[in-house]
């Protein structure tokens, strides 16, 4: 089964090499690796060229944002299954063999758990198997998502109007239109804390998620309440990170997080 992995980049010299090395370490025989660069001006392109034996194809040109770069990669992809690993994230060891081994024939979207790291933290974040109430939360960690190409062809690509929450909008759109989801309780990716979504969480991400929730059935009041709670949790978590008992406290307020001493 052919898998296409897409990495989008823009001035990613600090983290891209680790991302590529995680792809290289998969040792999966039928892999297509695509890098979509937005016109980097740092050392990113030299890093890509250094790994020409790993990268199947790459382009470097201006784009209209993250969603547009994702879409370019999906249109280029020829694999039956497509995964997206951003230039500051990594695939977990043996993730691709795990996906191919465990994915069911009728599955459109497979997703799993992620190891979150950075800012002095490291923990396992478990996605949720029950997607009921998808319009009230985002229960999936996007770097762990693998989508069959046929699903993109049926339900469409990323909406370029969204700057941070494009993954939520795409997956809830697929879910609401009866795409089949399969949760795999295994670690499929490493996700670095502090990405674009988190940097713009209050001003952009929660505002976009509110609109997405309204578009998928919630009232303005319900969506506003959820946004307010999300912002409050975000600010509390920020405060907790600065305390000496951060890991101890987090265990009691996040049932889907497991601290890792690794």
C-alpha positions as CSV (number, residue, x, y, z in Angstrom):
1,X,0.0,0.0,0.0
2,X,1.5,3.3,-1.1
3,X,1.6,6.1,1.5
4,X,2.2,9.8,0.8
5,X,3.6,12.0,3.6
6,X,3.4,15.7,3.2
7,X,5.5,18.3,5.0
8,X,4.9,22.0,4.6
9,X,7.7,24.4,5.4
10,X,8.6,28.1,5.6
11,X,12.0,29.1,7.1
12,X,12.1,25.8,9.1
13,X,15.9,25.4,9.3
14,X,15.7,24.8,13.1
15,X,13.5,21.8,13.1
16,X,13.1,20.4,9.5
17,X,16.0,18.0,9.7
18,X,14.5,16.1,12.6
19,X,11.2,15.9,10.7
20,X,12.9,14.4,7.6
21,X,15.0,12.0,9.7
22,X,11.8,10.7,11.3
23,X,10.5,9.9,7.8
24,X,13.8,8.4,6.8
25,X,13.7,6.1,9.8
26,X,10.4,4.6,8.9
27,X,12.0,2.1,6.5
28,X,8.6,1.8,4.8
29,X,9.1,0.4,1.3
30,X,6.3,2.1,-0.6
31,X,6.6,5.7,0.6
32,X,6.3,9.0,-1.3
33,X,7.6,12.0,0.6
34,X,6.6,15.5,-0.6
35,X,7.8,18.8,0.8
36,X,5.9,22.0,0.0
37,X,8.0,25.0,0.8
38,X,6.5,28.6,0.9
39,X,9.6,30.3,-0.4
40,X,12.0,30.0,2.5
41,X,14.9,32.5,2.7
42,X,16.9,30.6,5.4
43,X,18.8,27.3,5.2
44,X,15.6,25.2,4.6
45,X,16.1,24.5,1.0
46,X,19.7,23.3,1.6
47,X,18.4,20.9,4.2
48,X,15.8,19.6,1.7
49,X,18.6,19.1,-0.9
50,X,20.7,17.3,1.6
51,X,18.1,14.6,1.9
52,X,17.3,14.2,-1.8
53,X,17.4,10.4,-1.3
54,X,14.5,10.7,1.1
55,X,12.4,13.4,-0.5
56,X,10.5,12.2,-3.5
57,X,9.5,15.6,-4.7
58,X,9.6,19.2,-3.4
59,X,8.6,22.7,-4.5
60,X,9.4,26.1,-3.2
61,X,7.1,29.0,-4.1
62,X,4.8,31.5,-2.4
63,X,1.5,30.3,-1.2
64,X,-1.7,31.7,0.3
65,X,-1.1,30.2,3.8
66,X,-1.0,26.8,5.5
67,X,-4.2,25.5,4.0
68,X,-3.0,26.3,0.5
69,X,0.3,24.5,1.1
70,X,-1.5,21.5,2.4
71,X,-3.7,21.4,-0.6
72,X,-0.8,21.6,-3.0
73,X,0.7,18.5,-1.4
74,X,-2.5,16.6,-1.5
75,X,-3.0,17.3,-5.2
76,X,0.6,16.1,-5.8
77,X,0.2,13.0,-3.7
78,X,-0.2,9.6,-5.5
79,X,-0.5,7.4,-2.4
80,X,-3.6,5.6,-1.4
81,X,-3.1,7.0,2.2
82,X,-2.0,10.5,2.9
83,X,-0.4,11.8,6.1
84,X,0.7,15.3,7.0
85,X,3.7,16.0,9.3
86,X,4.5,19.6,9.8
87,X,8.2,20.8,9.8
88,X,8.3,21.0,13.6
89,X,6.7,17.6,14.2
90,X,7.9,14.0,13.7
91,X,6.5,10.6,12.9
92,X,6.8,8.1,15.7
93,X,9.1,5.1,15.1
94,X,7.4,2.4,12.9
95,X,4.3,4.6,12.5
96,X,3.7,3.8,8.8
97,X,4.0,0.1,9.2
98,X,1.6,0.3,12.1
99,X,-0.9,2.3,10.1
100,X,-0.8,-0.2,7.2
101,X,-1.1,-3.2,9.5
102,X,-4.0,-1.9,11.5
103,X,-6.1,0.2,9.1
104,X,-9.4,-1.4,8.3
105,X,-10.6,-1.7,4.7
106,X,-13.6,0.6,5.2
107,X,-11.7,3.3,7.1
108,X,-11.5,6.7,5.5
109,X,-9.6,8.5,8.4
110,X,-7.3,6.8,10.8
111,X,-5.9,8.7,13.8
112,X,-4.0,7.9,17.0
113,X,-2.1,9.4,19.9
114,X,0.8,11.9,20.0
115,X,3.8,12.6,22.2
116,X,3.7,16.3,22.9
117,X,7.1,17.9,23.8
118,X,8.8,21.2,24.2
119,X,8.8,24.1,26.7
120,X,10.2,21.7,29.3
121,X,7.2,19.3,28.9
122,X,6.7,15.8,27.6
123,X,3.5,13.9,27.7
124,X,1.3,11.6,25.8
125,X,-1.9,13.1,24.5
126,X,-4.6,10.5,23.7
127,X,-7.1,11.3,21.0
128,X,-10.7,10.3,21.7
129,X,-12.3,7.2,20.3
130,X,-15.8,8.6,20.7
131,X,-16.4,11.5,18.3
132,X,-19.9,12.3,19.4
133,X,-20.1,16.1,19.9
134,X,-17.4,16.8,17.4
135,X,-18.8,20.3,17.0
136,X,-18.1,21.1,20.7
137,X,-14.4,20.2,20.7
138,X,-11.5,18.9,18.6
139,X,-10.9,15.3,19.9
140,X,-8.1,14.4,17.3
141,X,-4.4,15.3,17.2
142,X,-3.9,16.3,13.5
143,X,-0.3,15.0,13.0
144,X,-1.5,11.5,13.9
145,X,-4.2,11.6,11.1
146,X,-3.9,9.5,8.0
147,X,-6.6,10.0,5.3
148,X,-7.3,7.9,2.2
149,X,-7.0,9.9,-1.0
150,X,-10.5,8.8,-2.0
151,X,-11.8,10.6,1.1
152,X,-10.2,13.9,0.0
153,X,-11.6,13.3,-3.5
154,X,-15.1,12.8,-2.1
155,X,-15.2,15.5,0.6
156,X,-12.8,18.1,-0.6
157,X,-9.5,19.7,0.6
158,X,-8.6,22.3,3.3
159,X,-10.6,25.5,3.4
160,X,-8.1,28.3,2.7
161,X,-10.2,30.8,4.6
162,X,-9.0,29.2,7.9
163,X,-5.5,30.2,9.1
164,X,-5.1,27.9,12.1
165,X,-8.2,25.6,12.5
166,X,-8.3,24.2,9.0
167,X,-7.7,20.7,10.3
168,X,-10.7,20.9,12.6
169,X,-12.9,22.2,9.8
170,X,-11.8,19.5,7.3
171,X,-12.2,16.6,9.7
172,X,-15.6,17.7,11.1
173,X,-16.8,18.2,7.5
174,X,-15.7,14.7,6.7
175,X,-17.3,13.3,9.9
176,X,-20.6,15.1,9.3
177,X,-20.7,13.7,5.7
178,X,-20.4,10.1,6.9
179,X,-16.6,9.4,6.4
180,X,-15.6,6.4,8.5
181,X,-13.1,7.2,11.3
182,X,-10.9,4.6,13.1
183,X,-9.1,5.4,16.4
184,X,-5.8,3.6,16.9
185,X,-4.6,3.7,20.6
186,X,-1.0,3.9,19.6
187,X,1.6,6.7,19.4
188,X,1.9,7.8,15.7
189,X,3.6,11.2,16.0
190,X,5.6,13.6,18.0
191,X,4.2,17.1,18.2
192,X,6.2,20.1,19.2
193,X,4.5,22.5,21.6
194,X,4.4,26.1,20.5
195,X,3.3,25.8,16.9
196,X,1.2,28.3,14.9
197,X,-2.1,27.0,16.4
198,X,-0.9,27.5,19.9
199,X,0.8,30.9,19.2
200,X,-2.4,32.3,17.9
201,X,-4.8,30.3,20.1
202,X,-6.8,33.1,21.7
203,X,-7.0,35.6,18.8
204,X,-7.4,33.2,15.8
205,X,-7.8,29.5,16.7
206,X,-10.7,29.9,19.2
207,X,-12.5,32.4,16.9
208,X,-12.2,30.1,14.0
209,X,-13.3,27.1,16.0
210,X,-16.3,29.1,17.3
211,X,-17.4,29.7,13.7
212,X,-16.8,26.1,12.7
213,X,-19.0,24.9,15.6
214,X,-21.8,27.3,14.5
215,X,-21.5,26.1,10.9
216,X,-21.9,22.5,12.2
217,X,-25.0,22.9,14.4
218,X,-24.2,24.9,17.6
219,X,-26.0,28.1,18.4
220,X,-24.0,31.3,18.7
221,X,-24.5,31.2,22.5
222,X,-23.3,27.6,22.8
223,X,-20.2,28.3,20.6
224,X,-19.4,31.5,22.5
225,X,-19.6,29.6,25.8
226,X,-17.3,26.9,24.6
227,X,-14.8,29.5,23.3
228,X,-14.8,31.3,26.6
229,X,-14.1,28.0,28.5
230,X,-11.3,27.1,26.0
231,X,-9.6,30.4,26.5
232,X,-9.9,30.0,30.3
233,X,-8.4,26.6,30.2
234,X,-5.6,27.9,28.0
235,X,-4.7,30.7,30.3
236,X,-4.9,28.4,33.4
237,X,-2.6,25.9,31.6
238,X,-0.2,28.8,30.9
239,X,-0.1,29.7,34.5
240,X,0.3,26.1,35.7
241,X,3.4,25.7,33.5
242,X,5.1,28.3,35.5
243,X,4.5,26.6,38.8
244,X,7.0,24.0,40.3
245,X,4.2,21.5,40.6
246,X,3.1,21.7,37.0
247,X,3.3,18.0,36.1
248,X,1.5,17.0,39.3
249,X,-1.4,19.4,38.8
250,X,-1.8,18.5,35.1
251,X,-2.5,14.9,36.0
252,X,-5.6,15.9,37.8
253,X,-7.1,18.3,35.2
254,X,-6.4,16.4,31.9
255,X,-7.7,12.9,31.8
256,X,-6.2,12.3,28.3
257,X,-2.7,13.4,29.2
258,X,-0.1,11.0,30.6
259,X,3.2,12.5,31.8
260,X,6.3,10.9,30.4
261,X,9.7,10.7,32.1
262,X,11.6,10.1,28.9
